[in-house]
């Protein structure tokens, strides 16, 4: 059976670590060409050595139009784009009434993701598959993360309507919402080491597997959403959270 990813172009933002890096690794190992944009190269350095002929990295920030223009220029030369994962995201603890905290996180998590799709729209293949990244927290509550959760929930609503609007053009849009995943984003919340350990213990107690998800487990679901195996799935949000939201 032929590998549908082989030789085709995938674009991933925020792929220097965590889930984005895991998705890039999976796609490269299956022969895809991968164009990535992130503020730092991070874990992509090793992939660049291993997959020198398949991986292209450019430095950039999804909140900057000039950087998205650069991404679009690269895609126009390499395209068409068959797979798109606007993965770049941030999270910060803030008071639920801090509007500026929402603005900062929406700029990356929401507007950044949507603008990434917009800038590449003309270079998407037919068919093409887009997977946005949400969060399991949109189904529950987590004090201090209201702005983060709201930014992801708003993206979810937007993506659901985009799925209907773009389906006639051969573009399939879905979302994957990871649960507690062992990625560097936890270290950016501003919690002390002790507080992080306390949160981890409480969270693990609710996970059916008893521990944070591995980024690769989330990446596997994203790849399925990108693939023809999910060809009849439109506008869905798949929660991958080791059962957290079922308890």
WONOR-V630834 format. One record per backbone hydrogen bond with DSSP energy under -1.0 kcal/mol. CO is the residue of the C=O (numbers start at 1). NH is the residue of the N-H. E is the energy in kcal/mol with one decimal. If there is no record, write none. Layout:
co:nh:e
CO:NH:E
CO:NH:E
This chain:
co:nh:e
5:8:-1.8
8:33:-2.9
9:82:-2.0
9:83:-1.7
10:35:-3.0
11:85:-2.8
12:37:-1.5
16:43:-2.6
17:21:-1.5
18:22:-2.1
19:23:-2.6
20:24:-2.3
21:25:-2.5
22:26:-2.3
23:27:-2.5
24:28:-2.7
25:29:-2.2
27:32:-2.4
28:31:-1.9
31:7:-2.9
33:10:-2.8
34:56:-2.7
35:12:-2.2
36:58:-2.1
37:14:-2.3
38:60:-1.8
41:44:-2.5
42:45:-1.8
44:48:-2.8
45:49:-1.4
46:50:-2.0
47:51:-3.3
51:54:-1.7
51:55:-2.2
54:34:-2.4
56:36:-3.0
58:38:-1.4
61:64:-2.1
64:68:-2.0
65:69:-2.5
66:70:-1.5
67:71:-2.1
68:72:-2.5
69:73:-2.1
70:74:-2.0
71:75:-2.4
72:76:-2.2
73:77:-1.1
74:78:-1.8
75:79:-2.8
81:125:-2.9
82:129:-2.4
83:11:-2.6
84:131:-2.4
85:13:-1.7
85:87:-1.8
95:98:-2.2
97:99:-1.3
98:102:-1.4
99:103:-2.4
100:104:-2.5
101:105:-2.0
102:106:-3.3
103:107:-1.9
105:109:-2.9
106:110:-1.5
106:111:-2.4
110:114:-2.6
111:115:-3.1
112:116:-1.5
113:117:-1.8
114:118:-2.5
115:119:-2.4
116:120:-1.1
120:123:-2.1
121:124:-1.3
123:81:-3.1
128:172:-2.8
129:84:-2.3
130:174:-2.2
132:176:-2.4
135:138:-1.5
136:139:-2.0
137:140:-1.1
142:145:-2.3
144:94:-2.4
145:149:-3.0
146:150:-2.7
147:151:-2.1
148:152:-1.8
149:153:-2.7
150:154:-2.5
151:155:-1.5
152:156:-2.2
153:157:-2.0
154:158:-2.2
155:159:-3.0
156:160:-2.0
157:161:-1.4
158:162:-2.4
159:163:-2.1
161:165:-2.1
162:166:-2.8
163:167:-1.0
166:169:-1.6
166:171:-1.7
167:170:-2.1
170:128:-2.3
172:130:-3.2
173:235:-3.0
174:132:-2.6
175:238:-2.7
176:134:-2.3
177:240:-2.3
178:136:-2.1
180:213:-3.0
181:183:-1.9
183:186:-1.3
184:187:-1.1
185:188:-1.2
186:189:-1.2
192:196:-2.7
193:197:-2.1
194:198:-2.1
195:199:-2.6
196:200:-2.7
197:201:-2.1
198:202:-2.1
199:203:-2.8
200:204:-2.8
201:205:-1.4
203:206:-1.8
207:210:-1.4
213:182:-2.8
214:217:-1.3
214:218:-1.1
215:219:-2.4
216:220:-2.0
217:221:-1.1
218:222:-2.1
219:223:-2.7
220:224:-1.7
221:225:-2.3
222:226:-2.1
223:227:-1.5
227:230:-1.4
228:231:-1.8
230:233:-2.3
236:175:-2.8
238:177:-3.1
240:179:-2.8
241:244:-2.0
242:208:-3.2
243:246:-1.5
244:247:-1.2
